[in-house]
Amino acid sequence: MTPQTLADAPYCAGPKSKALFNEEQEYIAPGLQTIALYAQLAIDGGNGATLRDVDGKEYLDLVAGIGVASLGYGHPDWARAIGDQASKTAVGSFTSPHRVNFLRTLASVTPKGLKRCQLYSSGAEAVEAALRLAKSRTGKLEVVGFWGGFHGKTMGVMGLLNDGFKNDYGTMAPGLHLAPYPDSRRCPFGAQQPHDCGAHCLEFLREKLKRETTASVAAIILEPIQGTNGNVIPPAGFFKGVRDLAREIGAVFISDEMITGFGRTGRMFGCDHEGVVPDIMTIGKGFGGGFPVSGVVTNDETASAKPWSNPSGSSSSYGGNPLASAACDTTLQIILRDKLVENAATVGAAMLRRLEELKAKQPLIGSLRGRGLMLGVDLIHPKKQQSLDKAVCREIFEEGLKRGVLTMSYNPSLRINPPLVITAQQALEGLDLLGEAMQVVARRRSL
Ligand SMILES: Cc1ncc(COP(=O)(O)O)c(C=O)c1O
């Protein structure tokens, strides 16, 4: 993609943003997140759920860096903790007061028995570490994921991706399998009539494990809510059913809580909604409050499996360093102190109600779903009853930007996941602005 083709975005960011964006395009490698390419904003700062660009325009953020900015922007306690720590020491794997405090607090909020944590820097790195741990624990080799799943873009997990991200990269890591996922929007088996899709997928999974694996499955990995696929919530019982199947075949069950963890869904972890204790949870994104930190959380027995647990076996250069520990310790303390899990539940419920109201007036809105501050909206062509064309979606995104609301509405499978600090008033205003953007585009396009 050349700077010229990028510069023609119909939305006009302010002149200072535009100048910085264009200058950067001379040097930065292509492949940035779509939202950054489409918005072309240079960000100066932010406050709570609001971002401010270098031209001084403010945007209410319904994206949160895709579930990362749990505390929003410019949180003074978080900034102070990181600044203080940076002025002392930033790197090394020695014990630090923040790390001890974080690990102790984490163990008090995780599902029963999940008290051992190793820290990393990115989500994909943590998922890869979890897969190594599952292999250590079981002595088995294969891994099962799901259609629509997303666990990162490094080579060890790429084969677990559902979609185009893995195309044209050739052979994936051996021993990875994908099973159909009960997506409420379209049955993976093409059934038109209502049926128990969760049970059907579980039955299929059972057959798949029998017929397609070499009976050496180390792990089954599942997101409690599929984020990248559009914040898709599986039917009740599916998550537990997968855990039970994993148990039955002696595999480890991994709940990938990268987005669903630390309050996003209105409970501390996504698996809490089903009362399921996984063998391993992978965590990342929101618990660093924006600092790149991720982790593997498990029980004593699993954590002690070798070679994972050998000295230097599960470690990394940056994982759990003093700066990262200051960030995640402070973030978790703030989440608990300011009752952000509860805020996610109440504001999320209000947002879902407002989306239902908008849907009643706006035919571009198809199916809706949400748990806490993790909501999904399908944008559809009202006459064709198909996914809305991406060019039209992008217009909605741009009309939103004009009105000062930042969303992922450039995609017909629209994901809404604002910072956990968002107030009900901001959240509803944001949705109203999004509704206005849809209305303008629907009228312009005669939809
Ligand atoms: C569920 C899940 N797992 C893993 C990842 C990978 O995280 P990262 O981008 O930090 O590598 C993501 C990223 O979106 C994710 O949503």
PDBQT file of the ligand as one rigid body, heavy atoms in Angstrom, charges set to zero:
ROOT
HETATM    1  C1  LIG A 501      -8.187 -14.304  22.248  1.00  0.00    +0.000 C 
HETATM    2  C2  LIG A 501      -6.863 -13.788  21.783  1.00  0.00    +0.000 A 
HETATM    3  N1  LIG A 501      -5.768 -14.512  21.990  1.00  0.00    +0.000 NA
HETATM    4  C3  LIG A 501      -4.554 -14.086  21.600  1.00  0.00    +0.000 A 
HETATM    5  C4  LIG A 501      -4.393 -12.880  20.962  1.00  0.00    +0.000 A 
HETATM    6  C5  LIG A 501      -3.041 -12.424  20.511  1.00  0.00    +0.000 C 
HETATM    7  O1  LIG A 501      -2.614 -11.352  21.267  1.00  0.00    +0.000 OA
HETATM    8  P1  LIG A 501      -1.400 -10.430  20.756  1.00  0.00    +0.000 P 
HETATM    9  O2  LIG A 501      -1.926  -9.603  19.637  1.00  0.00    +0.000 OA
HETATM   10  O3  LIG A 501      -1.038  -9.630  21.973  1.00  0.00    +0.000 OA
HETATM   11  O4  LIG A 501      -0.307 -11.353  20.326  1.00  0.00    +0.000 OA
HETATM   12  C6  LIG A 501      -5.511 -12.084  20.736  1.00  0.00    +0.000 A 
HETATM   13  C7  LIG A 501      -5.380 -10.786  20.056  1.00  0.00    +0.000 C 
HETATM   14  O5  LIG A 501      -6.303 -10.160  19.639  1.00  0.00    +0.000 OA
HETATM   15  C8  LIG A 501      -6.779 -12.553  21.144  1.00  0.00    +0.000 A 
HETATM   16  O6  LIG A 501      -7.895 -11.833  20.923  1.00  0.00    +0.000 OA
ENDROOT
TORSDOF 0
